[in-house]
Amino acid sequence: MLVAIRLIFILRTFIFISAEKIFHSRDHSDRFLSKYGFIKAGDGDEPQISAEAAGETDVSLPLDLQEGGSTSGSSSADLQFITALKEFQRVSGLPVSGVFDDATKAAMNKPRCGVPDQDEELDSTKQDTAESNSTSTHNHTDAVNASETQPHERKKRHLAALLKSRKKRDASEWTGYMAFSKSLLKWRLMGEGYSSQLSIDEQKYIFRLAFRMWSEVSPLQFVEDVHSPLEDIDIRLGFGTGRHLGCSQRFDGAGREFAHAWFLGDIHFDDDEHFTVPNMGNGISLLKVAVHEIGHVLGLPHIYRPGSIMQPSYLPQDGGFEIDWMDRKSIQSLYGVCKGHFSTVFDWIRKEQTPYGEVVVRFNTYFMRDGLYWLYENRNNRTRYGDPVAVQVGWHGLPSSGVDAYVHVWNRKTDAVYFFKGVQYWRYDSENDQVFSEDADGRSYPRLISEGFPGVSGPVDTAYYDRRDAHIYFFKGSQVFRFDVRVNRLASSSPQNISEVFPAVVPGNHPVGNLDAAYFSYTHNTVFLLKGAWYWRVVSGRDRRRSASLPLNGLLPRRNVDEQWFDICDVHGSSLRTARR
């Protein structure tokens, strides 16, 4: 009798093992597609594993998915599996065959983020966007716009809170599609969740830098807060292994999921992974993973597009990686663009010698306000990574609060740079990158504006030099003073009303006075006047050749500054000194 029972047990075990071997690839690819949202819970004839249930049960995938049984069955479950597999192949840029081939297996086995790729709320918008040719980023933007007029209740996405007692935020705290309503967000690295591989200082430095990268391309600012009650912290970060930090998700060890997060929530990192500081060349860059996961917390889904930081699979960090153009537009679809006035705008001209001995002229545009400056890369149409920077750091000897105006007198006889603040001005030594204490002619600095530019008294609102007529244009209130540098005196007609020298092309569409900034753009070969969030472009010679009726120096209708110059964003004061090492 015992022998018979043992024989039956062995036979059942053999049958079970054989079945597992036959359906090995289907079983685990089912789990992958369910866990990452390609197969929805409750769909089809067979019970499926939802993303939430996947966190409550051990569905860790094997390190190497194997190709196995056929996927050509005719049951609804088989059709559902094939449909999900095709969708995964499509978004992964693979041939859409519905067959679990080697390329699909390799894609599923890449190290990746633990957040599902498909989301029910995102899927619900597909009917509205199915006829468009938008990318996944655009589909997400459509979801944002479609939901702006509908109230939402905040839902956890994929992960439990770091602490189960976390106080649930009121729905009034966020607007649009899964986005914070406030622009200042608090974060904290939890004391019980430190990494065992990096020092605490290294961890905090990397997280400060990751938050700053999002701040540089959006109106959001982030500050580390180690004192407020835990329920008042917006974003909490921690490291753990296996079952960790009271989270419903379980980490699977090295080599698969390296982190997970949920919208408007917390971020966890798998401490079994080999996280490294930036630019180490091996291991997994904690900076790149942190930037990705913060994107989720801020409301971004996975984006299947080469170059996107929101791709679900981890790609080795490139030196100096940035948040690319489309990712910037995605976060701005949730939080808007950066706006603000500027105290000074100018093109910084420098001469460089090529390897062939030729002297070439290069320039970039600089924006200044509140003691900070941004370098705008005109060729790339965006600000330099790592800006803003304190004025005193980049412009040695200038007032820490910034300046009112910049003038570069540049002609055959003169090459002199001046900064103006209050009633004084400084001459800047470009070669040594500092202000002159005394120039070659024996003049000491700072000097009174009225001494160096007779007829002009400070303070001035702004100023610029126009090489075309060799005049400096000083703006003060509603007046403009034209100063002829060739004879070192005011033009006989000065001062004049700004509206006389720069008439409006469209009546009434004019800044009138009290400008924030004015500068001659060598990129556009014309002048821009800025006031508040608006700018007016001066009619150029090319404009007048196209339309002779345009007035000389006429001001074209105003436009938003952020429509011409992108992503000139503030960062929190605590992160100003956080720069890539």
C-alpha positions in Angstrom: 0.0 0.0 0.0 2.8 2.4 0.9 4.6 1.5 -2.3 1.5 2.3 -4.3 1.1 5.6 -2.6 4.7 6.5 -3.2 4.4 5.5 -6.9 1.3 7.7 -7.3 3.1 10.6 -5.7 6.2 10.1 -8.0 3.9 9.9 -11.0 2.1 13.1 -10.0 5.4 14.8 -9.4 6.7 13.7 -12.7 3.6 15.0 -14.5 3.8 18.3 -12.6 7.4 18.8 -13.5 6.8 17.9 -17.1 3.9 20.4 -17.3 6.1 23.1 -15.8 8.8 22.4 -18.3 6.4 22.5 -21.2 4.7 25.8 -20.2 7.8 27.4 -18.7 8.0 30.3 -21.1 4.3 30.9 -21.3 3.9 30.9 -17.5 6.7 33.4 -16.9 6.0 35.6 -19.8 2.3 35.7 -18.5 3.6 36.8 -15.2 5.8 39.5 -16.8 3.0 40.8 -19.0 0.6 40.8 -16.0 3.0 42.4 -13.6 3.9 45.3 -15.9 0.3 46.0 -16.9 0.0 44.4 -20.4 -2.5 41.9 -19.1 -5.2 43.4 -16.9 -6.5 41.7 -13.8 -9.9 40.0 -14.4 -9.6 39.9 -18.2 -9.9 36.6 -20.1 -11.1 33.1 -18.9 -8.1 32.5 -16.7 -7.3 34.4 -13.5 -4.5 36.9 -14.1 -2.0 38.5 -11.8 -2.6 42.2 -11.3 0.2 44.6 -10.6 -1.0 44.9 -7.0 -1.4 41.2 -6.5 2.1 40.7 -8.0 3.4 42.7 -5.1 1.6 40.6 -2.5 2.8 37.2 -3.8 6.1 36.0 -4.9 6.1 36.3 -8.6 9.8 37.1 -9.0 10.7 36.2 -12.6 13.6 33.8 -13.3 16.8 35.6 -14.4 16.6 34.0 -17.8 13.2 33.5 -19.4 13.2 30.4 -21.6 11.5 30.0 -25.0 8.9 27.2 -24.7 5.4 26.2 -25.7 3.3 27.5 -28.6 1.3 30.7 -28.3 -1.1 29.8 -31.1 -3.9 28.5 -29.0 -7.4 29.5 -29.8 -8.8 30.1 -26.2 -9.6 33.6 -25.1 -6.7 33.4 -22.6 -4.3 32.5 -25.5 -5.6 35.4 -27.6 -5.3 37.7 -24.7 -1.7 36.6 -24.1 -0.8 37.1 -27.8 -2.4 40.5 -27.9 -0.5 41.5 -24.8 2.7 40.1 -26.2 2.3 42.0 -29.4 1.7 45.2 -27.5 4.9 44.7 -25.5 6.8 44.0 -28.8 5.3 47.1 -30.4 6.3 49.5 -27.6 9.7 47.8 -27.3 10.4 48.5 -31.0 10.5 44.7 -31.8 8.9 42.9 -34.8 5.3 42.4 -33.8 4.9 38.7 -34.3 3.0 37.5 -31.2 5.7 34.8 -30.8 7.9 34.6 -27.7 11.2 34.7 -29.7 14.7 35.4 -28.6 14.5 39.1 -29.1 11.4 39.3 -27.0 12.9 37.1 -24.3 16.0 39.4 -24.2 13.8 42.5 -23.9 11.9 41.0 -21.0 15.2 40.1 -19.2 16.7 43.6 -19.3 17.2 45.2 -15.9 14.3 47.6 -15.5 12.1 49.8 -13.3 9.4 48.0 -11.3 6.6 50.4 -12.2 4.1 48.9 -14.6 4.3 50.1 -18.2 0.6 50.1 -18.8 -1.8 52.0 -16.6 -5.6 51.8 -16.5 -6.2 55.5 -16.5 -3.7 55.9 -19.4 -5.4 53.1 -21.3 -8.8 54.7 -20.8 -7.6 57.6 -23.0 -6.6 55.5 -25.9 -10.1 55.7 -27.5 -9.7 59.5 -27.7 -6.2 59.2 -29.2 -6.4 56.0 -31.3 -6.7 57.9 -34.6 -3.7 60.1 -33.9 -0.1 59.3 -34.7 1.1 60.7 -31.4 3.9 59.1 -29.5 3.4 57.7 -26.0 4.4 61.0 -24.6 1.8 62.8 -26.6 -0.9 60.3 -25.6 0.1 61.0 -22.0 -0.3 64.7 -22.7 -3.7 64.1 -24.1 -4.7 62.3 -20.9 -3.5 65.3 -18.9 -5.6 67.7 -21.0 -8.6 65.5 -21.0 -8.6 65.2 -17.2 -8.0 68.8 -16.2 -11.8 69.5 -16.0 -12.6 66.4 -14.0 -12.0 65.9 -10.3 -9.9 63.0 -9.3 -9.3 61.2 -6.1 -5.7 60.4 -5.4 -4.9 56.8 -6.1 -1.8 54.9 -5.1 0.0 53.6 -8.1 1.7 50.2 -7.7 3.4 50.7 -4.3 2.3 51.0 -0.7 3.4 54.0 1.4 6.8 53.8 3.2 4.8 53.7 6.4 1.3 52.3 6.5 0.2 55.2 8.8 0.9 57.7 6.1 -1.8 60.4 6.1 -3.7 60.4 2.8 -3.5 63.7 1.0 -6.6 65.6 0.2 -7.7 65.6 -3.5 -7.3 69.4 -3.4 -3.5 69.1 -3.1 -3.1 68.2 -6.8 -4.6 69.2 -10.1 -4.7 67.7 -13.6 -3.5 64.1 -14.2 -1.7 62.8 -11.2 0.3 66.0 -10.5 1.2 68.0 -7.4 -0.6 71.3 -7.2 2.2 73.0 -5.2 5.6 74.0 -6.7 7.7 73.4 -3.6 8.1 69.8 -2.7 9.8 68.3 0.4 11.9 65.1 0.2 13.7 62.9 2.7 16.1 60.0 2.7 14.7 57.7 5.4 17.1 56.8 8.2 16.0 53.2 8.2 16.5 53.0 4.4 20.1 54.0 3.9 22.1 52.2 1.2 24.7 49.7 2.4 27.0 50.5 -0.6 27.3 54.3 -0.7 28.0 56.7 2.1 25.1 58.8 3.3 26.8 61.9 1.9 27.0 60.3 -1.5 23.4 59.2 -1.4 22.1 62.7 -0.5 24.3 64.4 -3.0 23.0 62.1 -5.8 19.4 62.7 -4.8 19.9 66.5 -4.6 21.3 66.4 -8.1 18.5 64.2 -9.4 15.8 66.6 -8.0 17.7 69.6 -9.3 17.7 68.1 -12.8 13.9 68.1 -12.8 13.8 71.6 -11.3 16.0 72.9 -14.1 13.3 72.1 -16.7 10.1 72.8 -14.8 8.6 75.3 -12.3 9.1 72.8 -9.5 11.5 73.3 -6.6 12.7 70.6 -4.2 14.1 70.9 -0.7 15.5 68.3 1.7 13.5 68.4 4.9 14.7 66.3 7.9 12.6 68.1 10.6 9.0 68.2 9.5 6.5 65.4 10.6 6.8 62.4 8.3 3.3 62.8 6.9 4.2 66.3 5.7 7.1 65.0 3.5 6.0 64.8 -0.1 8.6 62.3 -1.4 10.4 59.8 0.7 13.3 57.6 -0.5 14.9 54.5 0.9 16.9 51.3 0.1 15.9 47.8 1.0 16.1 44.1 0.0 13.4 41.5 -0.4 10.5 42.5 1.8 11.5 46.0 2.7 10.3 49.2 4.5 6.7 48.0 5.0 6.2 48.0 1.2 3.7 45.6 -0.5 6.3 45.0 -3.3 9.1 42.6 -2.9 12.5 43.2 -4.5 13.9 40.3 -6.5 17.7 40.6 -5.9 20.4 41.8 -8.2 19.8 41.8 -11.9 16.1 42.6 -12.5 14.1 45.3 -10.9 16.4 48.0 -9.5 13.7 50.4 -8.0 10.0 51.2 -7.9 7.8 54.2 -7.1 4.3 55.4 -7.2 2.8 58.6 -8.5 2.7 61.3 -5.8 4.4 58.9 -3.4 7.7 57.3 -2.4 10.7 55.7 -4.1 12.5 52.5 -3.1 15.8 51.2 -4.4 16.9 47.5 -4.3 20.0 47.5 -2.1 21.1 44.2 -3.8 21.9 46.1 -6.9 25.4 47.6 -7.5 24.5 51.3 -7.4 27.4 53.7 -8.1 28.0 57.4 -8.1 27.8 59.2 -11.5 30.4 58.5 -14.2 31.9 55.4 -12.5 31.8 53.4 -15.8 30.5 50.2 -14.1 27.5 49.2 -12.0 24.1 51.0 -12.1 24.1 54.8 -11.9 22.0 55.8 -8.9 21.6 59.2 -10.4 20.0 57.9 -13.6 17.7 55.6 -11.7 16.8 58.3 -9.3 15.9 60.8 -12.1 13.7 58.1 -13.7 11.9 57.2 -10.5 11.3 60.9 -9.5 9.7 61.3 -13.0 7.2 58.6 -11.9 6.5 60.3 -8.6 5.9 63.6 -10.4 3.3 61.9 -12.7 5.1 60.6 -15.7 4.5 57.1 -17.0 7.0 54.9 -18.9 7.9 56.4 -22.3 9.1 54.0 -25.0 11.3 56.4 -27.0 15.0 56.3 -27.6 16.7 58.9 -25.5 13.9 59.2 -22.9 14.9 59.0 -19.2 11.5 57.4 -18.7 12.3 54.2 -20.7 11.4 51.2 -18.5 14.6 49.3 -19.1 17.9 50.6 -17.8 20.5 51.8 -20.3 24.1 52.5 -19.1 24.6 56.1 -18.3 26.2 58.3 -20.9 28.6 60.9 -19.7 26.7 64.1 -19.0 23.2 62.6 -19.7 20.3 65.1 -19.5 16.5 65.2 -19.5 15.8 65.4 -23.2 13.5 67.7 -25.1 10.4 65.4 -25.2 10.8 64.5 -21.5 10.9 68.2 -20.7 7.7 68.8 -22.7 6.1 65.9 -20.9 6.8 67.2 -17.4 5.8 70.7 -18.5 2.4 69.4 -19.8 1.7 68.6 -16.1 3.3 71.6 -14.4 3.6 74.3 -17.0 6.6 76.2 -18.2 9.1 78.4 -16.4 8.3 82.1 -16.4 9.8 85.2 -14.8 11.3 88.6 -15.5 15.1 89.2 -16.1 17.2 92.1 -15.0 19.8 91.8 -17.7 20.1 89.8 -21.0 23.1 90.0 -23.3 25.2 88.1 -25.9 28.7 87.4 -24.6 31.1 87.7 -27.5 34.5 85.9 -27.4 37.2 85.4 -29.9 38.8 82.0 -30.4 41.7 80.8 -32.6 41.2 77.7 -34.7 44.0 75.1 -35.1 44.6 76.7 -38.5 45.3 80.1 -37.0 42.0 81.7 -37.9 40.2 83.9 -35.4 36.5 83.1 -35.1 33.8 84.8 -33.1 31.6 82.7 -30.8 28.8 83.8 -28.5 26.0 82.6 -26.2 23.2 84.5 -24.6 23.1 85.1 -20.8 20.1 85.8 -18.7 20.4 87.3 -15.2 18.0 87.9 -12.3 18.1 88.0 -8.5 21.9 87.4 -8.4 21.8 84.3 -10.7 22.5 83.7 -14.3 21.8 81.2 -17.0 23.8 80.5 -20.2 21.5 79.9 -23.1 22.9 77.7 -25.8 21.4 79.2 -29.0 22.5 76.3 -31.2 20.6 73.9 -29.0 17.8 76.3 -28.1 18.0 75.6 -24.4 19.8 76.5 -21.2 23.1 74.9 -20.3 22.8 71.9 -18.0 23.6 72.9 -14.4 22.3 76.4 -14.5 21.5 78.7 -12.8 24.7 79.7 -11.1 25.3 82.6 -8.7 26.6 85.7 -10.5 29.6 86.0 -8.3 30.7 82.4 -9.1 30.8 83.0 -12.9 31.4 86.8 -13.0 34.2 87.6 -10.6 33.9 91.0 -8.9 30.4 91.9 -9.9 27.8 92.8 -7.2 26.3 89.6 -5.6 22.7 91.0 -6.2 23.3 91.1 -9.9 23.4 94.0 -12.4 21.0 96.4 -14.2 22.6 96.4 -17.6 25.4 95.1 -19.8 27.1 96.9 -22.7 29.8 95.5 -25.0 31.3 98.3 -27.1 32.8 96.3 -30.0 34.2 98.0 -33.1 37.5 98.3 -35.0 39.0 100.5 -32.3 37.4 99.4 -29.1 36.6 96.1 -27.4 35.3 97.0 -23.9 32.7 95.2 -21.7 30.8 97.2 -19.0 28.3 96.2 -16.3 26.0 98.8 -14.6 24.4 98.7 -11.2 22.8 101.6 -9.5 24.8 104.8 -10.2 28.0 102.9 -10.8 29.6 100.8 -13.6 32.4 98.3 -13.9 34.6 97.4 -16.8 35.2 93.7 -17.2 38.5 92.0 -18.0 37.3 89.2 -20.3 40.8 87.6 -20.7 41.3 87.2 -16.9 37.5 86.8 -16.2 37.2 89.5 -13.5 36.4 93.1 -13.2 39.2 95.7 -13.6 40.3 97.5 -10.5 42.2 99.8 -13.0 42.3 99.6 -16.8 45.1 100.3 -19.2 44.2 104.0 -19.3 44.5 104.4 -15.5 40.8 104.6 -14.8 39.8 102.8 -11.5 36.6 100.9 -11.0 33.8 101.1 -10.1 33.1 104.6 -11.5 30.0 106.8 -11.6 28.0 106.4 -14.7 27.9 110.2 -15.2 31.7 110.3 -15.3 32.1 107.7 -18.0 29.1 108.6 -20.0 28.4 112.3 -19.8 24.8 113.2 -19.9 23.6 109.9 -18.5 23.0 109.5 -14.7 22.2 106.3 -12.9 20.5 104.2 -12.1 19.3 103.0 -15.6 16.8 100.3 -16.3 18.8 98.6 -19.0 21.1 99.3 -21.9 22.7 97.8 -25.0 25.2 98.7 -27.7 24.2 98.6 -31.4 27.2 98.1 -33.7 25.2 99.2 -36.7 25.2 102.9 -35.6 27.9 102.8 -32.9 25.5 104.0 -30.2 24.7 102.8 -26.7 21.0 102.9 -25.9 20.4 103.7 -22.2 16.8 103.2 -21.0 15.4 105.0 -18.0 11.7 105.2 -17.2 9.9 106.1 -20.5 13.0 107.6 -22.0 15.9 106.4 -24.1 19.3 108.1 -24.2 21.4 107.5 -27.4 25.1 107.8 -26.6 27.6 108.1 -29.5 30.8 106.2 -28.5 32.7 107.7 -31.4 32.5 111.2 -29.9 31.8 110.2 -26.2 28.6 112.2 -25.9 24.8 112.0 -26.2 23.2 112.3 -29.6 21.7 115.8 -30.1 18.1 114.4 -30.1 18.5 112.6 -26.8 16.6 111.9 -24.6 13.5 110.8 -26.4 10.4 108.8 -25.5 10.9 105.1 -26.1 7.7 105.1 -28.2 9.3 107.7 -30.6 12.5 105.7 -31.1 10.8 102.3 -31.1 7.2 102.9 -32.5 4.6 100.1 -32.1 3.8 98.3 -35.3 0.4 97.5 -33.8 -1.0 100.6 -32.0 -1.2 100.1 -28.3 1.1 97.1 -28.3 4.1 98.7 -26.6 6.0 98.3 -23.3 5.9 102.2 -22.9 8.7 102.3 -20.3 10.4 100.7 -17.2 12.0 97.9 -19.2 13.6 95.0 -17.5 16.1 94.2 -20.2 17.1 95.1 -23.8 19.8 93.5 -25.9 21.1 93.1 -29.4 20.9 89.5 -30.5 23.7 88.3 -32.8 21.7 85.1 -33.4 18.7 87.0 -34.8 20.6 90.2 -35.8 18.0 92.4 -34.1 17.1 94.0 -30.8 14.7 92.5 -28.1 13.0 94.6 -25.4 11.8 92.6 -22.3 9.3 93.5 -19.6 7.8 91.1 -17.2 6.9 87.9 -19.0 6.8 89.6 -22.4 9.2 90.6 -25.1 9.0 92.8 -28.2 11.2 92.2 -31.2 12.5 95.2 -33.1 11.9 95.2 -36.8 15.0 94.0 -38.6 16.5 95.0 -41.9 15.3 91.7 -43.3 11.8 92.4 -42.1 11.8 95.8 -43.8 13.1 94.3 -47.1 10.1 91.9 -47.0 7.6 94.6 -46.0 8.6 98.2 -46.8 5.7 99.5 -44.8 7.2 98.5 -41.5 8.6 101.5 -39.5 12.3 101.8 -38.7 12.9 100.3 -35.3 9.3 99.3 -35.0 8.2 96.9 -32.3 6.4 93.8 -33.4 3.5 92.6 -31.2 4.6 91.2 -27.9 5.0 87.5 -27.2 5.7 85.4 -24.1 9.4 85.1 -23.2 9.0 81.4 -22.7 7.9 81.0 -26.4 11.3 82.3 -27.6 13.7 81.0 -24.8 13.0 77.7 -23.2 13.5 76.3 -19.7 15.0 79.2 -17.9 14.0 77.8 -14.5 14.8 78.6 -10.9 16.1 76.0 -8.5 15.8 76.0 -4.7 18.5 78.0 -3.0 19.6 74.9 -1.1 20.6 73.1 -4.3 22.5 76.0 -6.0 25.8 74.5 -5.0 24.8 71.0 -6.1 26.6 70.4 -9.4 27.8 67.4 -11.2 31.3 66.4 -10.0 
